[in-house]
Amino acid sequence: MTPAEQSRQALQVCRLAPVVPVLVVEDPAHARPLAEALVAGGLPALEVTLRTPCALDAIRRMAEVPGGQVGAGTLLTRADVKAAKEAGATFGVSPGSTPAIIDAACEFGLPLLPGAVTASEIMHLLEKGYTVQKFFPAEQSGGAAFLKSIGGPLPQVSFCPTGGIGLKTAPDYLGLANILCVGGSWIAPKEAMAAGDWARITRLAAEARALRP
């Protein structure tokens, strides 16, 4: 799968909803009800970060939920890409980009949303064929103002900014022409997952879904 093909598929994922929940799953038993709650609230694209021992198990369980598209975040190595694909991830997200990550995404056929944070990094990925990129960490790296500015010289690239974005700041990004969606962790609070308060998570998802009609 070429980078251009990866970006075409990533574009479809990013257009599913205005927000992609960024999920840190610490208990595999939470995976399925969490995915069901988010999909019920109107957020079908789910990013499970590979930051916990049960992350791959969570991806396997979430992949079985109807209506959802589960991706793997925090891809750092070739092994991460391979494991994510084998677990059932339909897309991958990395905080940055390296030749090893790009080669692995091509080899294993995993649509990749590679991370970039400078004009040079964005241009490098564009040269490779990535027209859809992650901007991370967004709030700490110039936020919506930077992305608005970079849209002038680089209108070919669309972004999913992630990092420090919440319900109040998300509209600043979603109002820009080069923003497809935002990534955020506020939709699945740790305490709500621990309490099994899936109704609250569904409400938060519906609130996020309403950010863009």
CYANA upper distance limits for C-alpha pairs under 8 A (distance plus 0.5 A):
  1 MET  CA      5 GLU  CA      6.63
  1 MET  CA      6 GLN  CA      7.12
  1 MET  CA    105 ALA  CA      8.05
  1 MET  CA    106 CYS  CA      5.24
  1 MET  CA    107 GLU  CA      7.36
  1 MET  CA    108 PHE  CA      8.18
  1 MET  CA    109 GLY  CA      5.52
  1 MET  CA    110 LEU  CA      8.08
  1 MET  CA    111 PRO  CA      8.44
  2 THR  CA      6 GLN  CA      6.70
  2 THR  CA    106 CYS  CA      6.15
  2 THR  CA    129 GLY  CA      8.33
  3 PRO  CA      7 SER  CA      6.66
  3 PRO  CA    102 ILE  CA      8.30
  3 PRO  CA    106 CYS  CA      7.35
  3 PRO  CA    111 PRO  CA      8.35
  3 PRO  CA    112 LEU  CA      8.28
  3 PRO  CA    128 LYS  CA      7.02
  3 PRO  CA    129 GLY  CA      5.60
  3 PRO  CA    130 TYR  CA      6.04
  4 ALA  CA      8 ARG  CA      6.82
  4 ALA  CA    128 LYS  CA      8.40
  4 ALA  CA    129 GLY  CA      5.20
  4 ALA  CA    130 TYR  CA      6.23
  4 ALA  CA    131 THR  CA      7.74
  5 GLU  CA      9 GLN  CA      6.93
  5 GLU  CA    111 PRO  CA      8.06
  6 GLN  CA     10 ALA  CA      6.56
  6 GLN  CA    109 GLY  CA      8.45
  6 GLN  CA    110 LEU  CA      7.60
  6 GLN  CA    111 PRO  CA      4.62
  6 GLN  CA    112 LEU  CA      6.35
  6 GLN  CA    130 TYR  CA      8.06
  7 SER  CA     11 LEU  CA      6.41
  7 SER  CA    111 PRO  CA      7.20
  7 SER  CA    112 LEU  CA      7.51
  7 SER  CA    113 LEU  CA      7.82
  7 SER  CA    129 GLY  CA      8.19
  7 SER  CA    130 TYR  CA      6.10
  7 SER  CA    131 THR  CA      6.47
  7 SER  CA    132 VAL  CA      5.86
  8 ARG  CA     12 GLN  CA      7.19
  8 ARG  CA    132 VAL  CA      8.44
  9 GLN  CA     13 VAL  CA      7.04
  9 GLN  CA    111 PRO  CA      6.74
 10 ALA  CA     14 CYS  CA      6.62
 10 ALA  CA     91 PHE  CA      7.52
 10 ALA  CA    111 PRO  CA      6.52
 10 ALA  CA    112 LEU  CA      7.30
 10 ALA  CA    113 LEU  CA      7.08
 10 ALA  CA    132 VAL  CA      7.34
 11 LEU  CA     15 ARG  CA      6.70
 11 LEU  CA    132 VAL  CA      7.00
 11 LEU  CA    180 LEU  CA      8.34
 12 GLN  CA     16 LEU  CA      7.19
 13 VAL  CA     45 ALA  CA      6.92
 13 VAL  CA     69 GLN  CA      8.18
 14 CYS  CA     18 PRO  CA      8.08
 14 CYS  CA     20 VAL  CA      8.14
 14 CYS  CA     45 ALA  CA      8.04
 14 CYS  CA    160 CYS  CA      7.91
 14 CYS  CA    180 LEU  CA      6.40
 14 CYS  CA    181 CYS  CA      6.41
 15 ARG  CA    180 LEU  CA      6.75
 15 ARG  CA    181 CYS  CA      7.57
 16 LEU  CA     43 LEU  CA      8.03
 16 LEU  CA     44 PRO  CA      7.35
 16 LEU  CA     45 ALA  CA      7.23
 17 ALA  CA     42 GLY  CA      7.82
 17 ALA  CA     43 LEU  CA      6.36
 17 ALA  CA     44 PRO  CA      7.74
 17 ALA  CA     45 ALA  CA      7.84
 17 ALA  CA    181 CYS  CA      7.40
 17 ALA  CA    209 ARG  CA      6.85
 17 ALA  CA    212 ARG  CA      8.38
 18 PRO  CA    174 LEU  CA      7.86
 18 PRO  CA    180 LEU  CA      7.57
 18 PRO  CA    181 CYS  CA      4.97
 18 PRO  CA    182 VAL  CA      6.82
 18 PRO  CA    208 ALA  CA      7.79
 18 PRO  CA    209 ARG  CA      6.63
 18 PRO  CA    211 LEU  CA      7.26
 18 PRO  CA    212 ARG  CA      6.49
 19 VAL  CA     43 LEU  CA      7.41
 19 VAL  CA    181 CYS  CA      5.90
 19 VAL  CA    182 VAL  CA      5.44
 19 VAL  CA    183 GLY  CA      6.07
 19 VAL  CA    184 GLY  CA      7.31
 19 VAL  CA    208 ALA  CA      6.93
 19 VAL  CA    209 ARG  CA      7.29
 20 VAL  CA     43 LEU  CA      7.34
 20 VAL  CA     44 PRO  CA      8.46
 20 VAL  CA     45 ALA  CA      6.13
 20 VAL  CA     46 LEU  CA      6.27
 20 VAL  CA     47 GLU  CA      7.21
 20 VAL  CA    181 CYS  CA      7.56
 20 VAL  CA    182 VAL  CA      6.67
 20 VAL  CA    183 GLY  CA      5.15
 20 VAL  CA    184 GLY  CA      6.88
 21 PRO  CA     43 LEU  CA      8.08
 21 PRO  CA     45 ALA  CA      7.86
 21 PRO  CA     46 LEU  CA      5.97
 21 PRO  CA     47 GLU  CA      6.53
 21 PRO  CA    183 GLY  CA      6.29
 21 PRO  CA    184 GLY  CA      5.68
 21 PRO  CA    185 SER  CA      6.15
 21 PRO  CA    186 TRP  CA      8.31
 21 PRO  CA    187 ILE  CA      6.85
 21 PRO  CA    188 ALA  CA      7.85
 22 VAL  CA     46 LEU  CA      7.30
 22 VAL  CA     47 GLU  CA      5.49
 22 VAL  CA     48 VAL  CA      6.71
 22 VAL  CA     49 THR  CA      7.38
 22 VAL  CA     73 GLY  CA      8.37
 22 VAL  CA    183 GLY  CA      6.54
 22 VAL  CA    184 GLY  CA      5.80
 22 VAL  CA    185 SER  CA      5.27
 23 LEU  CA     46 LEU  CA      7.94
 23 LEU  CA     47 GLU  CA      6.42
 23 LEU  CA     48 VAL  CA      5.30
 23 LEU  CA     49 THR  CA      6.44
 23 LEU  CA    185 SER  CA      6.71
 23 LEU  CA    188 ALA  CA      7.45
 24 VAL  CA     48 VAL  CA      6.70
 24 VAL  CA     49 THR  CA      6.18
 24 VAL  CA     50 LEU  CA      8.31
 24 VAL  CA     51 ARG  CA      7.29
 24 VAL  CA     52 THR  CA      7.63
 24 VAL  CA     55 ALA  CA      8.20
 25 VAL  CA     30 HIS  CA      7.71
 25 VAL  CA     31 ALA  CA      7.44
 25 VAL  CA     48 VAL  CA      7.67
 25 VAL  CA     49 THR  CA      8.31
 25 VAL  CA     52 THR  CA      7.30
 25 VAL  CA     54 CYS  CA      7.63
 25 VAL  CA     55 ALA  CA      6.72
 25 VAL  CA     58 ALA  CA      7.47
 26 GLU  CA     30 HIS  CA      8.49
 26 GLU  CA     52 THR  CA      6.60
 26 GLU  CA     53 PRO  CA      8.15
 26 GLU  CA     54 CYS  CA      6.98
 26 GLU  CA     55 ALA  CA      8.02
 27 ASP  CA     31 ALA  CA      7.84
 27 ASP  CA     54 CYS  CA      7.32
 28 PRO  CA     54 CYS  CA      6.47
 28 PRO  CA     55 ALA  CA      8.14
 28 PRO  CA     57 ASP  CA      6.91
 28 PRO  CA     58 ALA  CA      5.78
 28 PRO  CA     61 ARG  CA      8.47
 29 ALA  CA     33 PRO  CA      8.46
 30 HIS  CA     34 LEU  CA      6.29
 30 HIS  CA     58 ALA  CA      8.46
 30 HIS  CA    193 MET  CA      7.40
 30 HIS  CA    196 GLY  CA      8.16
 31 ALA  CA     35 ALA  CA      6.69
 31 ALA  CA     58 ALA  CA      5.57
 31 ALA  CA     59 ILE  CA      8.05
 31 ALA  CA     61 ARG  CA      6.65
 31 ALA  CA     62 MET  CA      6.34
 32 ARG  CA     36 GLU  CA      6.63
 32 ARG  CA     58 ALA  CA      8.15
 32 ARG  CA     61 ARG  CA      6.22
 32 ARG  CA     62 MET  CA      5.69
 32 ARG  CA     64 GLU  CA      8.44
 32 ARG  CA     65 VAL  CA      7.30
 33 PRO  CA     37 ALA  CA      6.52
 33 PRO  CA    198 TRP  CA      7.46
 34 LEU  CA     38 LEU  CA      6.77
 34 LEU  CA    193 MET  CA      8.02
 34 LEU  CA    198 TRP  CA      7.05
 34 LEU  CA    201 ILE  CA      8.27
 35 ALA  CA     39 VAL  CA      6.57
 35 ALA  CA     46 LEU  CA      8.09
 35 ALA  CA     62 MET  CA      6.31
 35 ALA  CA     65 VAL  CA      7.29
 35 ALA  CA     68 GLY  CA      7.78
 36 GLU  CA     40 ALA  CA      6.47
 36 GLU  CA     65 VAL  CA      7.01
 37 ALA  CA     41 GLY  CA      6.79
 37 ALA  CA    198 TRP  CA      6.19
 37 ALA  CA    199 ALA  CA      7.40
 37 ALA  CA    201 ILE  CA      6.71
 37 ALA  CA    202 THR  CA      5.35
 38 LEU  CA     42 GLY  CA      7.00
 38 LEU  CA     43 LEU  CA      5.92
 38 LEU  CA     44 PRO  CA      7.25
 38 LEU  CA    201 ILE  CA      7.15
 38 LEU  CA    202 THR  CA      5.99
 38 LEU  CA    205 ALA  CA      6.25
 39 VAL  CA     43 LEU  CA      5.49
 39 VAL  CA     44 PRO  CA      5.26
 39 VAL  CA     67 GLY  CA      7.19
 39 VAL  CA     68 GLY  CA      6.68
 39 VAL  CA    202 THR  CA      8.39
 40 ALA  CA    202 THR  CA      6.79
 41 GLY  CA    201 ILE  CA      8.39
 41 GLY  CA    202 THR  CA      5.12
 41 GLY  CA    203 ARG  CA      6.91
 41 GLY  CA    204 LEU  CA      8.00
 41 GLY  CA    205 ALA  CA      5.21
 41 GLY  CA    206 ALA  CA      4.85
 41 GLY  CA    209 ARG  CA      7.82
 42 GLY  CA    205 ALA  CA      6.89
 42 GLY  CA    206 ALA  CA      6.34
 42 GLY  CA    209 ARG  CA      6.35
 43 LEU  CA    205 ALA  CA      6.73
 43 LEU  CA    206 ALA  CA      8.16
 43 LEU  CA    209 ARG  CA      7.00
 44 PRO  CA     67 GLY  CA      6.81
 44 PRO  CA     68 GLY  CA      4.96
 44 PRO  CA     69 GLN  CA      6.33
 45 ALA  CA     68 GLY  CA      6.57
 45 ALA  CA     69 GLN  CA      5.32
 45 ALA  CA     70 VAL  CA      6.52
 45 ALA  CA     71 GLY  CA      7.93
 46 LEU  CA     68 GLY  CA      7.76
 46 LEU  CA     69 GLN  CA      6.63
 46 LEU  CA     70 VAL  CA      5.34
 46 LEU  CA     71 GLY  CA      6.42
 47 GLU  CA     70 VAL  CA      6.55
 47 GLU  CA     71 GLY  CA      5.21
 47 GLU  CA     72 ALA  CA      5.97
 47 GLU  CA     73 GLY  CA      6.21
 47 GLU  CA     93 VAL  CA      8.29
 48 VAL  CA     55 ALA  CA      7.16
 48 VAL  CA     58 ALA  CA      8.16
 48 VAL  CA     59 ILE  CA      7.23
 48 VAL  CA     70 VAL  CA      7.76
 48 VAL  CA     71 GLY  CA      6.65
 48 VAL  CA     72 ALA  CA      5.51
 48 VAL  CA     73 GLY  CA      6.06
 49 THR  CA     55 ALA  CA      7.24
 49 THR  CA     72 ALA  CA      6.23
 49 THR  CA     73 GLY  CA      4.61
 49 THR  CA     74 THR  CA      5.85
 50 LEU  CA     55 ALA  CA      5.85
 50 LEU  CA     56 LEU  CA      7.68
 50 LEU  CA     72 ALA  CA      7.17
 50 LEU  CA     73 GLY  CA      6.40
 50 LEU  CA     74 THR  CA      6.00
 50 LEU  CA     75 LEU  CA      7.48
 51 ARG  CA     55 ALA  CA      7.35
 51 ARG  CA     74 THR  CA      7.67
 54 CYS  CA     58 ALA  CA      6.60
 55 ALA  CA     59 ILE  CA      6.79
 56 LEU  CA     60 ARG  CA      6.86
 56 LEU  CA     83 ALA  CA      8.02
 56 LEU  CA     84 ALA  CA      7.18
 56 LEU  CA     87 ALA  CA      6.49
 57 ASP  CA     61 ARG  CA      6.87
 57 ASP  CA     87 ALA  CA      7.79
 58 ALA  CA     62 MET  CA      6.54
 59 ILE  CA     63 ALA  CA      6.43
 59 ILE  CA     70 VAL  CA      7.09
 59 ILE  CA     71 GLY  CA      8.01
 59 ILE  CA     72 ALA  CA      7.93
 59 ILE  CA     84 ALA  CA      8.41
 59 ILE  CA     87 ALA  CA      6.71
 59 ILE  CA     88 GLY  CA      7.08
 59 ILE  CA     89 ALA  CA      7.03
 60 ARG  CA     64 GLU  CA      7.52
 60 ARG  CA     87 ALA  CA      5.70
 60 ARG  CA     88 GLY  CA      6.28
 60 ARG  CA     89 ALA  CA      8.31
 61 ARG  CA     65 VAL  CA      7.94
 62 MET  CA     68 GLY  CA      8.14
 62 MET  CA     70 VAL  CA      7.12
 63 ALA  CA     68 GLY  CA      7.57
 63 ALA  CA     69 GLN  CA      7.43
 63 ALA  CA     70 VAL  CA      6.42
 63 ALA  CA     88 GLY  CA      6.60
 63 ALA  CA     89 ALA  CA      7.67
 69 GLN  CA     89 ALA  CA      8.30
 69 GLN  CA     90 THR  CA      6.95
 70 VAL  CA     88 GLY  CA      8.17
 70 VAL  CA     89 ALA  CA      5.88
 70 VAL  CA     90 THR  CA      6.38
 70 VAL  CA     91 PHE  CA      7.53
 71 GLY  CA     84 ALA  CA      8.45
 71 GLY  CA     89 ALA  CA      5.18
 71 GLY  CA     90 THR  CA      5.93
 71 GLY  CA     91 PHE  CA      5.04
 71 GLY  CA     92 GLY  CA      5.77
 71 GLY  CA     93 VAL  CA      7.81
 72 ALA  CA     84 ALA  CA      6.54
 72 ALA  CA     89 ALA  CA      6.46
 72 ALA  CA     91 PHE  CA      7.02
 72 ALA  CA     92 GLY  CA      5.31
 72 ALA  CA     93 VAL  CA      6.62
 73 GLY  CA     92 GLY  CA      6.35
 73 GLY  CA     93 VAL  CA      5.01
 73 GLY  CA     94 SER  CA      6.46
 74 THR  CA     93 VAL  CA      6.70
 74 THR  CA     94 SER  CA      5.52
 74 THR  CA     95 PRO  CA      6.56
 75 LEU  CA     80 ASP  CA      6.06
 75 LEU  CA     81 VAL  CA      6.81
 75 LEU  CA     92 GLY  CA      7.50
 75 LEU  CA     93 VAL  CA      6.65
 75 LEU  CA     94 SER  CA      5.23
 75 LEU  CA     95 PRO  CA      7.85
 75 LEU  CA    101 ILE  CA      8.18
 76 LEU  CA     80 ASP  CA      6.87
 76 LEU  CA     81 VAL  CA      8.47
 76 LEU  CA     94 SER  CA      7.03
 76 LEU  CA     95 PRO  CA      8.33
 76 LEU  CA    101 ILE  CA      7.43
 77 THR  CA     81 VAL  CA      7.13
 77 THR  CA    100 ALA  CA      7.32
 77 THR  CA    101 ILE  CA      6.45
 78 ARG  CA     82 LYS  CA      6.84
 78 ARG  CA    100 ALA  CA      6.55
 78 ARG  CA    101 ILE  CA      6.17
 78 ARG  CA    104 ALA  CA      5.84
 79 ALA  CA     83 ALA  CA      6.53
 80 ASP  CA     84 ALA  CA      6.49
 81 VAL  CA     85 LYS  CA      6.71
 81 VAL  CA     92 GLY  CA      7.93
 81 VAL  CA    101 ILE  CA      7.81
 81 VAL  CA    104 ALA  CA      6.84
 81 VAL  CA    105 ALA  CA      6.99
 81 VAL  CA    108 PHE  CA      8.01
 81 VAL  CA    110 LEU  CA      7.95
 82 LYS  CA     86 GLU  CA      6.73
 82 LYS  CA    104 ALA  CA      7.82
 82 LYS  CA    108 PHE  CA      6.95
 83 ALA  CA     87 ALA  CA      6.59
 84 ALA  CA     88 GLY  CA      7.05
 84 ALA  CA     89 ALA  CA      5.97
 84 ALA  CA     92 GLY  CA      8.16
 85 LYS  CA     89 ALA  CA      5.63
 85 LYS  CA     90 THR  CA      7.58
 85 LYS  CA    108 PHE  CA      7.61
 85 LYS  CA    110 LEU  CA      6.93
 89 ALA  CA    110 LEU  CA      8.41
 90 THR  CA    110 LEU  CA      7.15
 90 THR  CA    111 PRO  CA      7.57
 91 PHE  CA    110 LEU  CA      6.12
 91 PHE  CA    111 PRO  CA      5.28
 91 PHE  CA    112 LEU  CA      6.41
 91 PHE  CA    113 LEU  CA      8.13
 92 GLY  CA    110 LEU  CA      6.96
 92 GLY  CA    111 PRO  CA      6.57
 92 GLY  CA    112 LEU  CA      5.25
 92 GLY  CA    113 LEU  CA      6.56
 93 VAL  CA    112 LEU  CA      6.29
 93 VAL  CA    113 LEU  CA      5.23
 93 VAL  CA    114 PRO  CA      6.43
 93 VAL  CA    115 GLY  CA      7.95
 93 VAL  CA    134 LYS  CA      8.09
 94 SER  CA    112 LEU  CA      8.12
 94 SER  CA    113 LEU  CA      7.00
 94 SER  CA    114 PRO  CA      5.63
 94 SER  CA    115 GLY  CA      6.05
 94 SER  CA    134 LYS  CA      8.33
 95 PRO  CA    114 PRO  CA      7.29
 95 PRO  CA    115 GLY  CA      5.20
 95 PRO  CA    116 ALA  CA      7.99
 95 PRO  CA    134 LYS  CA      8.04
 95 PRO  CA    136 PHE  CA      6.84
 96 GLY  CA    114 PRO  CA      6.39
 96 GLY  CA    115 GLY  CA      4.38
 96 GLY  CA    116 ALA  CA      6.07
 96 GLY  CA    136 PHE  CA      8.28
 97 SER  CA    101 ILE  CA      6.89
 97 SER  CA    102 ILE  CA      7.51
 97 SER  CA    114 PRO  CA      6.07
 97 SER  CA    115 GLY  CA      6.30
 97 SER  CA    116 ALA  CA      7.65
 98 THR  CA    102 ILE  CA      6.82
 99 PRO  CA    103 ASP  CA      6.47
100 ALA  CA    104 ALA  CA      6.55
101 ILE  CA    105 ALA  CA      6.67
102 ILE  CA    106 CYS  CA      6.82
102 ILE  CA    112 LEU  CA      8.37
103 ASP  CA    107 GLU  CA      6.55
104 ALA  CA    108 PHE  CA      6.43
105 ALA  CA    109 GLY  CA      6.14
105 ALA  CA    110 LEU  CA      5.45
105 ALA  CA    111 PRO  CA      7.12
105 ALA  CA    112 LEU  CA      6.85
106 CYS  CA    110 LEU  CA      7.30
113 LEU  CA    132 VAL  CA      7.09
113 LEU  CA    133 GLN  CA      5.69
113 LEU  CA    134 LYS  CA      6.24
114 PRO  CA    125 LEU  CA      8.44
114 PRO  CA    130 TYR  CA      8.44
114 PRO  CA    133 GLN  CA      5.85
114 PRO  CA    134 LYS  CA      6.13
115 GLY  CA    133 GLN  CA      6.48
115 GLY  CA    134 LYS  CA      4.95
115 GLY  CA    135 PHE  CA      6.16
115 GLY  CA    136 PHE  CA      6.64
116 ALA  CA    121 GLU  CA      5.87
116 ALA  CA    122 ILE  CA      6.10
116 ALA  CA    133 GLN  CA      7.40
116 ALA  CA    134 LYS  CA      6.67
116 ALA  CA    135 PHE  CA      5.81
116 ALA  CA    136 PHE  CA      6.88
117 VAL  CA    121 GLU  CA      7.03
117 VAL  CA    122 ILE  CA      7.59
117 VAL  CA    135 PHE  CA      6.09
117 VAL  CA    136 PHE  CA      6.39
117 VAL  CA    137 PRO  CA      7.79
117 VAL  CA    138 ALA  CA      8.42
117 VAL  CA    141 SER  CA      7.45
118 THR  CA    122 ILE  CA      6.71
119 ALA  CA    123 MET  CA      6.58
119 ALA  CA    150 ILE  CA      7.86
120 SER  CA    124 HIS  CA      6.54
121 GLU  CA    125 LEU  CA      6.78
122 ILE  CA    126 LEU  CA      6.64
122 ILE  CA    133 GLN  CA      8.29
123 MET  CA    127 GLU  CA      6.66
124 HIS  CA    128 LYS  CA      7.07
125 LEU  CA    129 GLY  CA      6.96
125 LEU  CA    130 TYR  CA      5.83
125 LEU  CA    131 THR  CA      8.19
126 LEU  CA    130 TYR  CA      5.36
126 LEU  CA    131 THR  CA      6.23
126 LEU  CA    157 VAL  CA      7.81
130 TYR  CA    157 VAL  CA      8.31
131 THR  CA    156 GLN  CA      6.82
131 THR  CA    157 VAL  CA      5.11
131 THR  CA    158 SER  CA      6.72
132 VAL  CA    157 VAL  CA      6.27
132 VAL  CA    158 SER  CA      5.41
132 VAL  CA    159 PHE  CA      6.17
132 VAL  CA    160 CYS  CA      8.25
133 GLN  CA    157 VAL  CA      7.67
133 GLN  CA    158 SER  CA      6.87
133 GLN  CA    159 PHE  CA      5.44
133 GLN  CA    160 CYS  CA      6.86
134 LYS  CA    159 PHE  CA      5.96
134 LYS  CA    160 CYS  CA      5.29
134 LYS  CA    161 PRO  CA      6.04
134 LYS  CA    162 THR  CA      7.54
135 PHE  CA    159 PHE  CA      6.79
135 PHE  CA    160 CYS  CA      6.59
135 PHE  CA    161 PRO  CA      4.87
135 PHE  CA    162 THR  CA      6.68
136 PHE  CA    141 SER  CA      7.91
136 PHE  CA    161 PRO  CA      6.54
136 PHE  CA    162 THR  CA      5.86
136 PHE  CA    163 GLY  CA      6.39
137 PRO  CA    141 SER  CA      6.47
137 PRO  CA    161 PRO  CA      8.02
137 PRO  CA    162 THR  CA      6.47
137 PRO  CA    163 GLY  CA      5.03
137 PRO  CA    164 GLY  CA      7.76
138 ALA  CA    142 GLY  CA      7.12
138 ALA  CA    143 GLY  CA      5.42
138 ALA  CA    144 ALA  CA      8.28
138 ALA  CA    161 PRO  CA      6.07
138 ALA  CA    162 THR  CA      5.91
138 ALA  CA    163 GLY  CA      5.51
138 ALA  CA    164 GLY  CA      7.20
138 ALA  CA    165 ILE  CA      7.90
139 GLU  CA    143 GLY  CA      4.95
139 GLU  CA    144 ALA  CA      8.29
139 GLU  CA    162 THR  CA      8.44
139 GLU  CA    163 GLY  CA      6.58
139 GLU  CA    164 GLY  CA      5.89
139 GLU  CA    165 ILE  CA      7.08
140 GLN  CA    163 GLY  CA      8.09
140 GLN  CA    164 GLY  CA      7.95
141 SER  CA    146 PHE  CA      8.18
142 GLY  CA    146 PHE  CA      5.37
142 GLY  CA    147 LEU  CA      8.18
143 GLY  CA    147 LEU  CA      7.13
143 GLY  CA    173 TYR  CA      8.40
144 ALA  CA    148 LYS  CA      6.55
144 ALA  CA    172 ASP  CA      6.65
144 ALA  CA    173 TYR  CA      5.74
144 ALA  CA    176 LEU  CA      8.43
145 ALA  CA    149 SER  CA      6.78
146 PHE  CA    150 ILE  CA      6.63
147 LEU  CA    151 GLY  CA      6.62
147 LEU  CA    178 ASN  CA      8.13
148 LYS  CA    152 GLY  CA      7.87
148 LYS  CA    176 LEU  CA      7.05
148 LYS  CA    178 ASN  CA      8.15
149 SER  CA    153 PRO  CA      8.47
150 ILE  CA    154 LEU  CA      6.41
150 ILE  CA    155 PRO  CA      8.20
151 GLY  CA    155 PRO  CA      5.29
151 GLY  CA    157 VAL  CA      8.12
151 GLY  CA    177 ALA  CA      8.46
151 GLY  CA    178 ASN  CA      6.83
155 PRO  CA    178 ASN  CA      7.51
157 VAL  CA    178 ASN  CA      7.38
158 SER  CA    178 ASN  CA      5.20
158 SER  CA    179 ILE  CA      6.14
158 SER  CA    180 LEU  CA      6.91
159 PHE  CA    178 ASN  CA      6.73
159 PHE  CA    179 ILE  CA      5.47
159 PHE  CA    180 LEU  CA      6.41
159 PHE  CA    181 CYS  CA      7.80
160 CYS  CA    179 ILE  CA      6.67
160 CYS  CA    180 LEU  CA      6.41
160 CYS  CA    181 CYS  CA      5.64
160 CYS  CA    182 VAL  CA      5.46
160 CYS  CA    183 GLY  CA      7.06
161 PRO  CA    173 TYR  CA      8.36
161 PRO  CA    179 ILE  CA      8.15
161 PRO  CA    181 CYS  CA      7.78
161 PRO  CA    182 VAL  CA      5.59
161 PRO  CA    183 GLY  CA      6.69
162 THR  CA    182 VAL  CA      6.43
162 THR  CA    183 GLY  CA      5.11
162 THR  CA    184 GLY  CA      6.81
163 GLY  CA    183 GLY  CA      7.81
163 GLY  CA    184 GLY  CA      7.56
164 GLY  CA    184 GLY  CA      8.05
165 ILE  CA    169 THR  CA      6.42
165 ILE  CA    170 ALA  CA      6.50
165 ILE  CA    182 VAL  CA      8.24
165 ILE  CA    183 GLY  CA      7.88
165 ILE  CA    184 GLY  CA      6.45
166 GLY  CA    170 ALA  CA      6.31
166 GLY  CA    184 GLY  CA      6.98
166 GLY  CA    185 SER  CA      8.40
166 GLY  CA    186 TRP  CA      6.79
167 LEU  CA    171 PRO  CA      8.17
167 LEU  CA    186 TRP  CA      8.11
167 LEU  CA    208 ALA  CA      7.48
169 THR  CA    173 TYR  CA      7.80
170 ALA  CA    174 LEU  CA      6.74
170 ALA  CA    182 VAL  CA      7.36
171 PRO  CA    175 GLY  CA      6.44
171 PRO  CA    211 LEU  CA      7.35
172 ASP  CA    176 LEU  CA      7.91
173 TYR  CA    179 ILE  CA      6.94
173 TYR  CA    182 VAL  CA      7.91
174 LEU  CA    179 ILE  CA      6.33
174 LEU  CA    180 LEU  CA      7.65
174 LEU  CA    181 CYS  CA      6.93
174 LEU  CA    182 VAL  CA      7.84
174 LEU  CA    212 ARG  CA      8.15
175 GLY  CA    179 ILE  CA      8.08
185 SER  CA    189 PRO  CA      7.69
187 ILE  CA    201 ILE  CA      6.73
187 ILE  CA    204 LEU  CA      5.87
187 ILE  CA    205 ALA  CA      6.40
187 ILE  CA    208 ALA  CA      8.12
188 ALA  CA    192 ALA  CA      7.39
188 ALA  CA    193 MET  CA      7.41
188 ALA  CA    201 ILE  CA      6.26
188 ALA  CA    204 LEU  CA      8.25
189 PRO  CA    193 MET  CA      6.98
189 PRO  CA    201 ILE  CA      8.25
190 LYS  CA    194 ALA  CA      6.70
191 GLU  CA    195 ALA  CA      6.63
192 ALA  CA    196 GLY  CA      6.50
192 ALA  CA    197 ASP  CA      5.49
192 ALA  CA    198 TRP  CA      7.60
192 ALA  CA    200 ARG  CA      7.61
192 ALA  CA    201 ILE  CA      7.63
193 MET  CA    197 ASP  CA      6.67
193 MET  CA    198 TRP  CA      7.61
197 ASP  CA    201 ILE  CA      7.31
198 TRP  CA    202 THR  CA      6.70
199 ALA  CA    203 ARG  CA      6.78
200 ARG  CA    204 LEU  CA      6.74
201 ILE  CA    205 ALA  CA      6.56
202 THR  CA    206 ALA  CA      6.65
203 ARG  CA    207 GLU  CA      6.70
204 LEU  CA    208 ALA  CA      6.74
205 ALA  CA    209 ARG  CA      6.54
206 ALA  CA    210 ALA  CA      6.75
207 GLU  CA    211 LEU  CA      7.47
209 ARG  CA    213 PRO  CA      8.08
